[in-house]
Amino acid sequence: MDNTSLLPILGTAAFGLLVIVTLGIVILTLTGWRDRQRREEDRRANR
């Protein structure tokens, strides 16, 4: 197996990891935003 046949595999793996990490960041951001919204609503309701 030489380097030219390995490059597409590494490229695909790198792209897959990039997609997974990006989706993880988006999910964490959205859940943090939703949690912050809920806390603000609770704070307003308890005044």
ZIBELZI-V321564 format. One record per run of one state. SS is the DSSP state (a for helix, b for strand, c for the rest). FROM is the first residue (numbers start at 1). LEN is the number of residues. Records with the same first field share a line. If there is no record, write none. Layout:
BEGIN
SS->FROM-LEN / FROM-LEN
END
This chain:
BEGIN
c->1-2 / 46-2
a->3-43
END
